[in-house]
Amino acid sequence: MTSLAELEQEVSRRLGPFYIYPCDDTTPTVSTVNYAAVPALQSLTGMNKIDNLFLLRRGVLADGTPSPAVTPDDRQRMVVDLDPNSGRVQVDRTWQNAPAPNEQLEFMHLDPAQELRPAVLAGLRRCLLQERVLLGPGYIYECDLTASLPWVVTSNQVQRVQTGPYPSGWPGWWGGPLDVPFEVFMECGHVWIRVSGGIAWGPFYGGLLLTLNRPGDSIGGSGCDSTLSSDADLIAPNVDWAAAACHIELWHRYPARMQAAAASGWQASQKDAAAEFTRQAFMNEPQRYDRWAYRRSSLWSLNGGAKHGGSYTGGRTVVNS
């Protein structure tokens, strides 16, 4: 899986000038609290391609191992000047700790904390992932989903409701979970589902298996119930899909900044970014279920006509709490 840091790096490559260079590996370090020594930026041509870019220190060395030199306050700076003869990168504010030997530095177009990270998390919200949730046992008629699943915030996220395998005992020999008619409604900003009983049948003690669309920014870190917060947290969506979503989100949030890079040929236009996101979404978004077909009683039945004779195809509803 891809980490949040790797996603931000992939997004940065799409939206403007972006470079990753290691500091000089001489021990003790030749960098200071005022500048970083970067041999890869030495040039007799006098070329300077990093002025006015943001410099980001993620606290890792070029080989991926942690760097002990980086404190939270040292995480980012802006490049003031580059001396091409020595490869010294001067920053706008001094660091508490000088860059370590072989520490990895990133140079990018957008502010990492104020622009890139918020837009990346918002872009991940555009990536909908399929989630299945088994509600606990009990009798219910209506259920507040947002109370137990805070990431369920819109009614369209509920895609399917089926009989749960526990404790109702379904599907048994019927061959699989069976769809249950349901309604979704909003109340006080919460998403609720309503499950009604069939003719001559009341709700019974059982489980409901829900299929939901879950935004990509709500899955990460240490598992499905944690959120993304650090560079090492893993993202759930495919990296190409996530990067395309973040790219178009950046166009939505910072059009002036994005247009400046697109006009100079550093990145794709808004039209191209939108086309790529549409292509990735077509390949990666969860399939949609027909919520209306089972409303016709001829296509939905749990009791098989056991109560009203073999010709009756009406339904019995399993509900749960």
C-alpha positions in Angstrom: 0.0 0.0 0.0 1.0 3.6 -0.5 1.8 6.0 2.4 0.4 9.5 2.7 3.9 10.9 2.1 4.3 8.9 -1.1 0.9 10.2 -2.3 1.9 13.8 -1.6 5.1 13.2 -3.6 3.1 11.8 -6.5 0.7 14.7 -6.4 3.5 17.2 -6.2 5.0 15.8 -9.4 1.8 16.6 -11.2 1.2 20.2 -10.1 4.5 22.0 -10.6 8.3 21.9 -10.0 9.2 19.1 -7.7 12.5 17.6 -6.8 13.9 15.2 -4.2 17.6 15.5 -3.3 19.7 14.1 -0.4 22.0 16.3 1.6 25.8 15.8 1.6 26.6 12.5 3.3 29.8 13.8 4.9 30.0 13.1 8.6 29.9 15.3 10.6 27.3 17.2 8.6 28.5 20.1 6.4 25.0 21.7 6.5 24.2 24.3 9.0 21.1 25.8 10.6 21.2 28.5 7.8 21.6 26.3 4.7 21.6 22.7 3.4 24.5 21.4 1.4 23.1 19.5 -1.6 25.8 18.1 -4.0 23.1 17.3 -6.7 22.5 21.1 -7.1 26.1 22.0 -7.8 26.5 23.2 -11.4 29.1 25.3 -13.3 26.3 26.6 -15.5 24.9 28.7 -12.7 21.4 27.1 -13.1 19.0 27.8 -10.2 15.7 25.9 -10.4 14.6 25.9 -6.8 14.4 29.6 -5.8 11.1 30.4 -4.1 10.1 26.8 -3.8 9.1 25.2 -0.5 11.7 22.9 1.2 10.2 20.0 3.1 12.0 17.8 5.6 10.0 14.7 6.4 12.6 13.3 8.8 13.9 10.5 6.6 17.3 9.7 5.1 17.8 8.9 1.4 17.7 5.2 2.2 14.3 5.6 4.0 15.6 5.3 7.6 14.4 7.9 10.1 16.5 11.1 10.6 16.8 12.2 14.3 17.6 15.8 13.3 14.1 17.0 12.3 11.8 18.7 14.9 8.2 19.8 14.0 9.3 23.4 13.7 12.1 22.4 11.3 9.7 20.6 8.9 9.4 23.2 6.2 11.0 26.4 4.9 11.1 28.4 1.7 14.2 28.6 -0.5 15.8 32.1 -0.6 18.8 31.4 -2.7 21.0 28.7 -4.2 24.8 28.9 -4.7 25.3 26.6 -7.7 29.1 26.5 -7.2 28.8 24.9 -3.7 25.2 23.5 -3.8 24.3 25.4 -0.7 20.5 26.0 -0.3 19.8 29.0 1.8 16.4 29.1 3.6 14.2 31.9 4.8 14.4 31.0 8.6 17.1 29.2 10.5 16.5 25.6 11.6 16.8 24.4 15.2 18.8 21.5 14.0 20.9 21.4 10.8 20.0 18.7 8.2 21.7 15.4 8.9 24.1 13.7 6.5 22.2 12.1 3.6 18.9 13.5 4.8 16.3 13.7 2.1 14.9 17.1 1.1 11.8 17.8 -1.0 11.4 21.0 -3.1 7.9 21.8 -4.2 5.5 24.4 -5.6 2.8 24.5 -2.9 3.0 25.1 0.8 3.2 21.5 2.3 1.2 22.3 5.5 -1.3 25.0 4.3 -2.0 23.9 0.8 -0.8 20.4 -0.1 -1.8 18.3 2.9 -5.4 19.8 3.3 -6.0 19.4 -0.5 -4.7 15.8 -0.4 -7.0 14.8 2.4 -9.9 16.5 0.6 -9.0 14.7 -2.6 -9.1 11.4 -0.8 -12.7 12.2 0.1 -13.5 12.0 -3.6 -12.3 8.4 -3.7 -15.3 6.2 -2.6 -14.5 2.8 -1.3 -16.8 -0.1 -0.6 -17.3 -1.0 3.0 -19.5 -3.8 4.5 -20.8 -3.5 8.1 -22.7 -6.0 10.1 -25.0 -4.4 12.6 -25.4 -5.9 16.0 -28.3 -8.2 16.9 -31.7 -6.9 18.0 -35.1 -5.7 16.8 -35.2 -2.5 14.9 -37.5 -0.5 12.7 -35.2 2.5 12.2 -31.4 2.9 12.9 -29.1 5.9 13.1 -26.0 5.0 11.1 -24.1 8.2 11.7 -24.1 7.6 15.5 -22.0 4.5 15.1 -20.3 5.2 11.8 -19.3 8.9 11.8 -18.1 8.8 8.2 -21.6 8.1 7.0 -22.8 11.7 6.3 -25.0 11.4 3.1 -27.9 9.2 2.2 -26.4 8.0 -1.0 -23.6 6.3 0.8 -26.0 3.5 1.8 -26.0 1.1 -1.3 -27.4 -2.2 -0.1 -29.0 -3.8 2.9 -29.0 -7.6 3.2 -29.9 -10.3 5.8 -26.8 -10.8 8.0 -25.3 -14.2 8.6 -25.5 -13.8 12.4 -27.5 -14.3 14.4 -30.5 -14.7 12.1 -28.9 -17.9 10.5 -29.4 -16.6 7.0 -28.5 -17.4 4.3 -28.5 -21.1 5.2 -29.2 -23.2 2.1 -30.6 -20.3 0.2 -27.1 -19.6 -1.1 -26.1 -16.1 0.1 -27.2 -13.0 1.9 -30.6 -11.8 0.6 -31.5 -8.2 -0.2 -33.9 -6.4 2.2 -36.0 -3.4 1.1 -35.0 -0.2 2.9 -35.4 3.5 2.9 -32.7 6.1 3.8 -33.5 9.5 5.3 -31.8 12.4 7.1 -32.5 13.7 10.6 -30.5 16.4 12.4 -27.6 15.8 10.0 -27.5 12.0 10.7 -28.2 9.3 8.2 -31.0 6.8 9.1 -32.2 3.6 7.5 -35.7 2.3 7.9 -36.5 -1.4 7.3 -40.2 -2.4 7.1 -41.9 -5.8 7.6 -43.7 -7.7 4.9 -47.3 -8.9 4.8 -48.3 -10.8 7.9 -44.7 -10.8 9.1 -43.2 -8.7 11.8 -39.5 -8.0 12.3 -37.5 -10.8 13.9 -34.3 -11.1 15.8 -31.5 -11.0 13.3 -28.6 -9.2 11.7 -28.4 -6.7 8.8 -25.4 -6.6 6.5 -24.9 -3.1 5.0 -22.9 -2.2 1.9 -21.7 1.4 2.1 -19.6 3.9 0.1 -16.8 5.2 2.4 -14.6 8.2 1.6 -11.0 7.4 1.3 -9.8 9.9 3.9 -11.6 8.0 6.7 -9.5 4.9 6.3 -5.8 4.9 7.2 -3.2 4.9 9.9 -3.4 1.7 11.9 -6.7 0.3 10.4 -10.2 0.9 9.2 -11.2 2.8 12.3 -8.4 5.3 12.3 -7.7 8.4 10.2 -4.8 9.8 8.3 -2.5 12.1 10.2 1.2 11.3 9.7 3.5 10.7 6.7 3.8 7.0 7.4 0.0 6.4 7.4 -1.2 4.1 4.6 -3.9 5.1 2.2 -6.6 2.7 1.0 -7.3 3.9 -2.6 -5.2 3.0 -5.6 -2.4 5.6 -5.8 -3.1 6.7 -9.4 -6.8 7.2 -8.6 -6.0 9.1 -5.4 -3.4 11.3 -7.1 -5.8 12.2 -9.8 -8.5 13.1 -7.2 -6.0 15.3 -5.3 -4.9 17.0 -8.5 -8.4 18.1 -9.5 -9.1 19.1 -5.9 -6.1 21.4 -6.0 -7.5 23.0 -9.1 -10.7 23.5 -7.2 -9.0 25.1 -4.1 -6.1 27.1 -5.6 -6.9 27.9 -9.2 -4.5 30.9 -9.4 -1.6 28.8 -8.1 -2.3 25.9 -10.4 -2.9 28.2 -13.4 0.6 29.8 -12.9 2.2 26.3 -13.1 0.0 25.2 -16.0 0.7 28.4 -18.0 4.5 27.8 -17.8 4.1 24.1 -18.9 5.0 22.6 -15.5 1.7 20.7 -15.2 -1.4 19.5 -17.0 -4.3 21.9 -17.6 -7.5 21.7 -15.5 -9.2 20.0 -18.4 -6.5 17.3 -18.6 -6.6 16.8 -14.8 -10.4 16.4 -14.9 -10.2 13.9 -17.7 -7.7 11.8 -15.9 -9.7 11.8 -12.7 -12.8 10.8 -14.6 -10.9 7.9 -16.2 -9.5 6.7 -12.9 -12.9 7.0 -11.2 -14.5 4.9 -13.9 -12.0 2.1 -13.3 -12.0 2.3 -9.5 -15.3 3.4 -8.1 -17.5 0.8 -6.4 -20.3 -0.7 -8.5 -23.8 0.6 -7.9 -26.6 -1.6 -6.9 -30.2 -1.4 -8.2 -32.2 -0.2 -5.2 -35.5 -0.5 -7.0 -35.7 -4.0 -8.6 -36.4 -5.8 -5.3 -39.4 -3.5 -4.7 -41.3 -5.7 -7.0 -42.4 -8.6 -4.9 -41.9 -11.1 -7.7 -38.1 -10.4 -7.4 -37.8 -10.6 -3.6 -39.0 -13.2 -1.1 -37.6 -14.8 2.0 -40.5 -17.1 3.0 -41.0 -18.7 -0.4 -44.8 -18.8 0.1 -44.6 -20.9 3.2 -47.4 -19.1 4.9 -49.8 -18.2 2.1 -49.2 -21.1 -0.2 -46.6 -21.8 -2.9 -48.0 -19.2 -5.3 -47.4 -16.4 -2.9 -44.1 -14.6 -3.5 -44.4 -11.8 -0.9 -41.6 -11.1 1.5 -40.5 -11.3 5.1 -38.1 -8.7 6.4 -35.2 -9.3 8.7 -34.4 -6.3 10.9 -31.8 -5.6 13.4 -30.4 -3.1 15.9 
